[in-house]
């Protein structure tokens, strides 16, 4: 197993994220988003065909790194469920959850809305 030296990566950072400068503190999450986006764009540019927004979600990178988040809210009066599906490339999990599974559990846990947040048809 060979160690990875950061030099070549640092030298190419601005190709991936133009606003990044070597020596400044940058957010690792922001760098990851730029890096994944650059890989996605490159995989799409490998084809000479124009891409619709639906085709863009079928790149190899999109298949590996993205998905749809389902949000469900139930009417407090008639119990009708309302579902929405939003595309995502990453999820922000609470750090204090103890583990990734704990963070996912907290992220997907059902919550009861109250007061002005109650959903009604």
Backbone torsions as a table, in degrees:
resi	resn	phi	psi	omega
1	UNK	NA	128.8	-177.4
2	UNK	-104.3	137.7	178.8
3	UNK	-70.5	147.1	178.0
4	UNK	-95.8	124.1	177.8
5	UNK	-90.2	135.0	-176.4
6	UNK	-75.7	-14.2	-176.4
7	UNK	-51.5	-56.3	-179.4
8	UNK	-60.4	-33.1	178.4
9	UNK	-69.0	-46.3	180.0
10	UNK	-61.2	-36.6	-179.7
11	UNK	-68.1	-23.8	-178.0
12	UNK	-103.3	3.2	-175.4
13	UNK	-55.3	-43.4	-175.6
14	UNK	-70.0	-16.1	172.6
15	UNK	-71.1	-32.1	-177.8
16	UNK	-89.0	-44.8	-177.4
17	UNK	-133.0	97.0	-170.9
18	UNK	-60.4	-27.6	-178.5
19	UNK	-82.0	-7.1	-178.0
20	UNK	-80.2	142.7	176.5
21	UNK	-128.3	135.5	179.6
22	UNK	-64.3	133.9	179.2
23	UNK	100.0	-16.4	176.8
24	UNK	-92.5	149.6	175.5
25	UNK	-73.5	124.3	178.9
26	UNK	-124.6	157.1	-179.6
27	UNK	-78.4	124.0	-179.1
28	UNK	-61.7	-37.2	178.7
29	UNK	-63.5	-43.3	179.1
30	UNK	-62.7	-42.3	178.1
31	UNK	-62.6	-43.9	179.4
32	UNK	-59.3	-42.2	179.7
33	UNK	-62.2	-43.9	178.2
34	UNK	-63.6	-41.9	-177.9
35	UNK	-64.0	-47.7	179.3
36	UNK	-64.4	-41.4	178.6
37	UNK	-62.7	-41.3	178.4
38	UNK	-63.5	-41.5	177.4
39	UNK	-63.8	-41.3	178.8
40	UNK	-62.0	-50.0	179.2
41	UNK	-59.6	-41.3	179.4
42	UNK	-64.5	-40.7	179.9
43	UNK	-65.9	-32.4	176.6
44	UNK	-74.0	-36.6	-178.0
45	UNK	-73.2	-13.2	178.4
46	UNK	-67.3	-19.8	177.5
47	UNK	-101.1	143.0	-178.9
48	UNK	-85.8	-6.1	-178.3
49	UNK	-79.8	145.6	172.4
50	UNK	-68.2	149.6	-175.5
51	UNK	-117.8	129.0	172.9
52	UNK	-76.2	169.6	179.8
53	UNK	-63.9	-30.7	178.1
54	UNK	-69.5	-41.1	179.1
55	UNK	-65.6	-35.8	-179.7
56	UNK	-59.7	-26.9	179.3
57	UNK	-80.9	-1.8	-179.0
58	UNK	-106.3	8.6	176.6
59	UNK	-64.9	159.3	179.2
60	UNK	-57.3	-42.6	-178.7
61	UNK	-65.9	-43.0	178.6
62	UNK	-62.9	-39.5	179.2
63	UNK	-64.2	-34.6	-179.5
64	UNK	-82.9	-33.7	-166.7
65	UNK	-117.0	1.4	-177.8
66	UNK	-131.5	174.5	178.6
67	UNK	-174.2	-166.0	177.5
68	UNK	-122.6	136.1	179.4
69	UNK	-101.1	122.0	178.3
70	UNK	-93.9	126.5	174.2
71	UNK	-112.6	129.5	-179.6
72	UNK	-120.7	131.5	176.1
73	UNK	-131.0	136.5	-179.1
74	UNK	-111.2	133.6	180.0
75	UNK	-61.6	132.9	-179.7
76	UNK	-70.1	-22.7	-178.4
77	UNK	-91.1	-51.8	-172.7
78	UNK	-109.7	-1.3	179.9
79	UNK	65.4	19.9	176.8
80	UNK	-73.5	127.6	179.0
81	UNK	-84.9	137.5	175.0
82	UNK	-115.9	120.7	-178.7
83	UNK	-114.5	134.9	173.3
84	UNK	-124.5	151.0	-179.3
85	UNK	-126.3	118.3	-178.5
86	UNK	-118.8	134.6	178.0
87	UNK	-68.7	147.2	175.9
88	UNK	-143.2	154.2	174.8
89	UNK	-113.0	-17.9	177.2
90	UNK	-159.5	161.8	177.6
91	UNK	-121.6	139.1	176.3
92	UNK	-94.8	112.3	-179.2
93	UNK	-103.6	150.8	177.4
94	UNK	-67.1	132.1	-178.8
95	UNK	-69.2	-35.6	-175.5
96	UNK	-76.1	12.6	-176.8
97	UNK	-78.8	-13.0	177.7
98	UNK	92.7	-28.8	179.9
99	UNK	-162.8	168.7	176.6
100	UNK	-63.2	-43.0	178.8
101	UNK	-62.9	-39.0	176.5
102	UNK	-63.4	-40.1	177.3
103	UNK	-65.2	-41.2	177.2
104	UNK	-65.7	-39.8	178.2
105	UNK	-61.5	-45.3	179.3
106	UNK	-65.8	-38.1	-178.2
107	UNK	-66.4	-36.8	-175.0
108	UNK	-97.9	-0.2	-178.7
109	UNK	-64.3	135.2	177.0
110	UNK	-67.5	145.5	176.3
111	UNK	-132.8	149.0	179.3
112	UNK	-96.5	122.7	179.4
113	UNK	-82.4	143.8	-180.0
114	UNK	-140.7	168.3	178.9
115	UNK	62.3	-133.4	-179.5
116	UNK	-72.4	-7.2	-178.9
117	UNK	-92.4	-2.6	-179.0
118	UNK	-67.2	131.6	180.0
119	UNK	-89.7	129.8	175.0
120	UNK	-135.8	143.5	178.7
121	UNK	-60.3	NA	NA
